[in-house]
Amino acid sequence: MAEKRDYYEVLGLQKGASADDIKQAYRKAALKWHPDRWVNGSDAEKKTAEEKFKEASEAYSVLSDPDKKAKYDQFGFAGVDGAAGPDFSHGFGNLNDILNDLFGGGFGFGGNGGGFSFGGFNFGGGNREGSRVMRGRDIRTRVRLTLEEIATGCDKEVVLERNRPCPDCDGRGTRNASDLKICPNCKGSGQVGQTVNSLFGRAMTYTTCPQCNGEGKIVSNPCPRCKGTGLERKKETVRVHIPAGVENGMQISVRGEGHSAPRGGVNGDLLIVVEEQPHPQLKREGENLFYTRVISVTDAILGCEISVPCLDGPYKLKLESGTQSGTVQRLRGKGLPSVNSYGRGDLYVKILVWIPRKLRGSDREAIEKLAASPAVKPDPSREDKSVFEKESQYF
């Protein structure tokens, strides 16, 4: 079996590509390799198209999922091994449906089993007589979160301006339901077809219906409030739950909370992008947290107790006498929860010893007396040997 190609290479992308770039790249691959486009090709061409389409669909199923994409970016194929991919046991699906899933119903790709027109050819098929269902646009917004909120998860109120059904006409575009009629030109499909001759034989091409502008319905007596659109702009507040452990740049999808569609169509989604606020004392790397604490020479020699800022409140940490500068203490379970699985990260506390640059006369005399003691002279042969060996590795 041939070795798998990198998913980004399959879609012609660079690592770090945006969600829109990934979607557009898959659209391009689907248009090129979907088996519907190769029905008149040779057996070899059909087989190649199937393999290329499967490969592109598998790549898209991983890179379009923020969690799977993050694991793949970090661990490669090992990070998504066993993840459920596209199921082609019952065929490759209708190209029209695939593209509608990618871009919604407002792009003129047909609906209710209608075909898709590309380069003068129709792919798909089925009944084009049904009423077309429109889909509202998605809304993308950002939510700022502190590490404390990320540690426990939280609910946030998001203020949005979005299209909502007109209250006077219930979103129909007209106050009387009888004034909303199926377009006689396209029979409600939003597209009109024309048979053309090509190198591959006779084919049907589809274009947006000029009479209804692709909506499939015509309003004969528009609502005066919404001017027949069926929509009006409203400022609303949506309460959104943010799960614990999210990371900066992650996107959370809330179904049905985007813009409403005209004529009672399907609402778009609300896409929440996480923006993590910097913590004044803690640094984050994945699920782990890092904290640096500076102590005095005397505290390092004699030992002391310090207070470590944790997300669930301060933690008392005892430092033994003779603590060396650069010592790292690990506080298990004091990090952040994993958004993908169970368990929590750790908090690492790094100790730095502060050496004063200037001393007063009496302080200098005290230090000079201490310097004469063999207890303060470095001796790698003593119990501190492991510390010296560890630090010497950096030089």
N, C-alpha and C positions, 0 to 999 in steps of 0.2 A: 504493500500500500504506500502511495506517495506521502512524503512528509507534509504535515500541515503548514500552510503559509501563515505568516503573521496577519492577524485580522485587519490591522491598519493597511498593510500592503494589499490585501484583497480588495479593499474599498478605495485604494488609491489615496490614502490620507496619511498625515503625519501624527505621531503620538501627541496627545493633548488637543486633538480636534474637538470643536464644539458640538453640541447636540444637533444644531442645525446643519453643520457640515456633514455629520454622520448620516443624517436623514437624507440630505440631498445626494450624497454619494450612493446610498442604497437605492434611491429612486433611479439614478442613472444606471446602476447595475441591473435592476429589475427590468427596466425598459429594454436593455440590451440582451439579457440572457433568459428572460422568462420563456419557458417552453412554448407558450402560445405564439411567440414570434417566429418559431422555427418549425411550424407544422409542415411547411413545404420544403424543408431542408433535407439533406441526406441523413442516413442513420448516424453517421459519424458526427455530423453537425448537431443533430438532436441530442446525442449523448454528451457532447461537449457542453452544450447549453444547459442541460440538466445539472451537470457537475458544477458548472460556474454559478448557476443560480442557487444551488444548495450551499455552496461555499460562501457566497455573498450573504445569504439569509442567515447562516450560522454566525457570521461575523457581526451582522447587524443585531442579532438577538442578544449578543454579549455587550457590544459597545453602546447600544441604546439604553441599556439598563445601568443606572449610575453605580449600583452596588457591584454588579458583575464587572463593569468597566474598571472600577477601582481595584478589584482583586486581580484582574488581568494585567493592569498596568504595573502592579507590584510584583506579581508572581508568575506572569505569563500563563501558558495553558494549564499549569498545575493549579493555579488559583481558581479556575472555572471548570476543572475536571469533574465530570458527573452532572454539570448543570444541564437542565432540560433545554434542548435546542428545538428548532422547528420540526414539526411532525409532517413528513411527506408521504406517510403510508396511505393516505386517501387522495393523493394527487398534489399538485403544486398550488392550488388555489387560483382564484380569478385575479388577473392582473389589475382589473378595475377595483376590486375590493382591497387589494394590497395598497394601492395608491390612495384610495379614500381613507384608509386607516392612517396613512402617513400624513395627509394634508387636510383631512376633513372633506365635507361634501360641497364646499364652496368653490372648488377649482375646476368645475366643468368636466369631471371624470365620469360623470354618469351616476346612476343610483338604482337600487332595486334590481340588480341583475343586468343593468345596461352595459354596453360595450365601452371600450376606451379607445380613443383615436390618437394615433401617434404616427407622424410621418406619412399620413395618408392611408393608414390601415387600421382596422378595427380588431381589438382583442377582447375576448370575453363573449358575451352574447346574452341570450335570455330575453325575457319580456321587458320592453322599454315603455310599456303603457302605464305603469304604476305611478303614483304620485311621488315626487322627489322629496326626500327629507334633507333639510339644510342643517348645518352644524355651525354653532357660534364659535367665535374666535377665542383662543386661549388668552389668559392674562398672566403675565409674569411680573412678580414683584419680589422685593427683598425684605428679609426680616433679620434684624440685628439681635444677637444672642450673647449673653455673658457665659463664661465657663460654668458658673453656678447653675444657670438655666439648662445648659447642655448636659450637665451631670445628672439631673433628675428628670429632664423632659419638662415641658411646660405648655400652656395654652397662650396663644397670642391673638390679639384682636388686630385685624388688618382692615384698613379703610380703603375702599375701592370705588372707582367710578366705572360703572359697567352698563351695558345695554340690558334693559329688562322689558318684558311685555308691556305694551301700552295698556293702562287700566281701563281706558274707555272702550277699546275694541278687543280686549283680551288677547292682544298680539296678532290678530288676524289681518290688521291693516284696514279693516272696514267694520262698521258697527253691525251691519247685517251680514250674517253668514251667507245669505243667498247672493251677496255681491262679490263673493270670492269664488271664482270659477276656475276649473281646469283649463289650461291654455289649449285652445283648439289646434294650434299649429304643431306643438310638440307632444300633445296628449299627456302633459304633466311630467315628462322626463327631463325637461329643461334643455334638450338638445334636438337638433334635426339632422337627419341622415341623408346622404347622397351616395349613389352607387357610381364608382369610377372604375375604369380599366387600368391595370398596371401590369408590370412584368410578371407578377405572381398570379395574375388572373383578375377576376372581378372582386372588388373589395368595397366595403361600406365605410365612409368617413362621416364623422359627426362634428358639428360645430354648435356653439351656444345659440339657443333659440333667440332670434332678434325680437320676437313679440313679447316675451316675458322676461328677457335678460337672464335666462337660465334658472328662474325660480320655479317654473312649472305651473304657476298659477297667476291669474290676472285679477286685479282689484278694479272693479268698475266704478265704485263709489268710495274713494279714500276717506279714512278717518281724519277729521280736521285736526285732531290733536297731534297725531304722529305722522301726518301727511302720507299715510298709506304704507309706511315702513313696518308698522306693527311693533316698533320699539321706541323706547325713550331712555335717555341717559339718567342714571340715578347714582347717588353717592350712598354707599351702604357699608356696613361693618360686618366682617366675617370672622368668626372665632375658629382658629386653626390649632390643632394639636401638633406639637413638635416632639418627636420621639427622642429619648435620651441617647446621647452618643453621636449625634450628627456632627459633621465636619464642615469647615468653611468651603463654600462652593457647591455643596450638595443641593439637590433639587427635590422638593416634596410635591407630589401631584395630588390635588384635591379635586376629585371628579365633580363636574356639574356646577362648579362655582365660578366659571368664566362668563363670557358674554352670552346672552341668550341669542338664539337664532330666530329669524323671522318665520312667521306662519306656524308657530308651535313646534319648531325644530328642536334639535338636541343642543343643550348647553355645552359650551366649551369648558375647559378645565382651568383651574387656578394653579399656577406653578410657583411654588415658594422657594426662592433661592436663599440658602443660609449664609449669613454674613457674621462671622465670629469676631467679637470684640476682643482686643488684646487684654490680658489680665495684668494688673500692675506688678505682680510678683511671680507668677507662675508662667512657664513656657510649656507649650504642648507639642508633642510629636505622636500623632496617632492616638492611642489610648493612654499613653504615658504622660506624666507631668514631671517638670524639672524645676528645682528651686535651689538657688545659691545663697548661702549664708556666710557672712564674714564674722569671725570671732577674734578676740584679742589673744595675744601670746600667752597671757596668764591663764585665760580660760582653756586654751589648748593644753597647757602644761598640767593644770590642776583638774581639768574636767569641769563640765558645767551642764546645765539644762537649758535648752532653747525651745522657743515656741515656733512651730512650723505652720504656716498658713495652708490649711487644707480646704477643699471645697465644702466639706461638711462641718467646718469649724476648726479652731486651732488645735494642734496636736503637740503634746509635750514630748520632746526627744532628749534623752540623756546621752551626753558625749563623755566617753571615758577619758581619764587623764592620759596625756600623751597623744591626743588626737593630732594627726598630721594634716598639713594643708593639702588639699586635693582629695581627702577622704570622701567617699560617697556612701551614704546610708540609703537603704531601700525600704520604703514603707509599702508593704504589699496591700493591694486592694484600695489604695488611696488615689488611684488615677480615675479615668473616665470609663464608663461602660461601653461595650462594643455595640454599635448599632446593628451589626449583622449577626451576632451570636451572643451566647452567654459569657459571663466573666467580666472582670474589670482590669484596667491597667494599674500600674504602680506609680508611686511618687518617689523620685530620686532626689535626695538632698545632698548637695555638694558643699563641703566645708572648706573655706579659705581662711588662712590665718593672716591677720593684719600685722605688718611689721612697721612700727613707728619710724618716721624719718628724722624727727628731732626729739631730743630729750633735754629736760631741765637738769641742772647740776646734781641735785639730790637723786634724781631718777637714774642718771648716768652712773653715779657711784654705786647705787644698788645693783645695777645690771653688771657692772665691772666685778663686783664681789661674787655675783652669781656665776659669771663666766669662768671663775677660777675652779668651780666645782666640776668634777668629772661627769656628774649626772647630766650636764647640759651639752657635753661634747658629743658630736655625731660618732657613732660606732656601729657600722653595718653588721658586725658580728653578733650584736645583741638581738633582742626580740624584735627590733625594728627592721631586720634584714629583708623581710618580704616587701616592706614599703619601699626601700631603696631600690630593690631589684625591679619592682613594678615601674617606678618613675624613670629608671635608667633606660627603659625600653624606648622612650621617646627621643633619645639622642644617639 
